[in-house]
Amino acid sequence: MVSKNTICLWYDADALEAATFYADTFPDSSVGAVYRAPADYPSGKKGDVLTVEFTVMGIPCLGLNGGPIFPHSEAFSFQVATDDQAETDRLWNAIVNNGGQESECGWCKDKWGLSWQITPRILTEAIAHPDPAVAKRAFEAMMTMGKIEIARIEAAVEG
């Protein structure tokens, strides 16, 4: 891997499955080198996948099959800016319908416990609106949603 700084994501035993899902789901994503154990070790056997180099939307990552000791938490997430409702729906549904779970305010988790924020650009713009009343309405609308619905954000902006 060429990058000097890489995000390392810890998985129980299925980093390759996760990396493949991300590569199939998100643009500018791919799976690179897969490194296997050269010998047996305490939690695995020779030939087991140890690490997987992959890219998620241009961000270099390393998936480490380290066992169940350190699960993912909301303290780390990928935030994905979407351009329209179709893209928002496609990404949200891909994550949730592949064993993931819905959360609030545009957040969801994939089946490996990694958190994703599927955030339409219009939401970010609305919450940063120079008119505090508009920003407040957009924020309050967001707080009532799981998956973000752009039409509801637009309605909140309009008042």
JOGISUL-V818391 format. One record per residue. N is the residue number from 1. PHI is phi as a letter, one per 40 degrees, with the letter a starting at -180 (999 if undefined). D_LAST is the distance of its C-alpha to the last C-alpha in whole Angstrom. Layout:
# JOGISUL-V818391
((N & PHI & D_LAST) (N & PHI & D_LAST))
This chain:
# JOGISUL-V818391
((1 & 999 & 49) (2 & c & 49) (3 & c & 46) (4 & c & 47) (5 & b & 44) (6 & b & 43) (7 & c & 41) (8 & b & 43) (9 & b & 42) (10 & c & 44) (11 & b & 44) (12 & c & 47) (13 & a & 49) (14 & b & 46) (15 & c & 45) (16 & c & 46) (17 & c & 44) (18 & c & 41) (19 & d & 42) (20 & c & 43) (21 & c & 39) (22 & c & 37) (23 & c & 39) (24 & c & 39) (25 & c & 35) (26 & b & 34) (27 & c & 34) (28 & f & 37) (29 & b & 38) (30 & a & 42) (31 & b & 45) (32 & b & 48) (33 & c & 51) (34 & b & 52) (35 & b & 54) (36 & b & 56) (37 & c & 59) (38 & c & 62) (39 & a & 64) (40 & c & 63) (41 & a & 61) (42 & d & 60) (43 & b & 57) (44 & a & 58) (45 & b & 60) (46 & d & 62) (47 & g & 59) (48 & c & 56) (49 & c & 53) (50 & c & 53) (51 & b & 50) (52 & b & 48) (53 & c & 47) (54 & a & 43) (55 & b & 40) (56 & b & 37) (57 & f & 34) (58 & g & 37) (59 & c & 37) (60 & c & 41) (61 & b & 42) (62 & b & 45) (63 & c & 45) (64 & b & 47) (65 & c & 49) (66 & b & 50) (67 & g & 50) (68 & c & 48) (69 & c & 48) (70 & b & 45) (71 & c & 42) (72 & c & 38) (73 & a & 36) (74 & c & 32) (75 & c & 33) (76 & b & 34) (77 & a & 31) (78 & c & 30) (79 & b & 27) (80 & b & 26) (81 & c & 24) (82 & b & 23) (83 & c & 22) (84 & a & 20) (85 & c & 20) (86 & c & 24) (87 & c & 25) (88 & d & 23) (89 & c & 24) (90 & d & 28) (91 & c & 28) (92 & d & 27) (93 & c & 29) (94 & d & 32) (95 & c & 32) (96 & c & 31) (97 & c & 33) (98 & b & 36) (99 & g & 37) (100 & c & 34) (101 & a & 31) (102 & c & 27) (103 & b & 26) (104 & b & 22) (105 & f & 20) (106 & g & 21) (107 & c & 25) (108 & a & 28) (109 & b & 31) (110 & c & 34) (111 & c & 37) (112 & c & 39) (113 & g & 37) (114 & c & 35) (115 & c & 31) (116 & b & 29) (117 & b & 25) (118 & c & 24) (119 & b & 21) (120 & c & 19) (121 & d & 19) (122 & c & 15) (123 & c & 15) (124 & d & 17) (125 & c & 15) (126 & c & 12) (127 & c & 14) (128 & c & 16) (129 & d & 13) (130 & c & 15) (131 & c & 12) (132 & d & 12) (133 & c & 9) (134 & c & 7) (135 & d & 11) (136 & c & 10) (137 & c & 7) (138 & c & 9) (139 & c & 12) (140 & c & 12) (141 & c & 11) (142 & d & 14) (143 & c & 16) (144 & c & 16) (145 & b & 17) (146 & c & 21) (147 & c & 21) (148 & c & 17) (149 & b & 16) (150 & d & 14) (151 & d & 12) (152 & c & 10) (153 & c & 10) (154 & c & 9) (155 & c & 6) (156 & c & 5) (157 & c & 5) (158 & c & 4) (159 & g & 0))
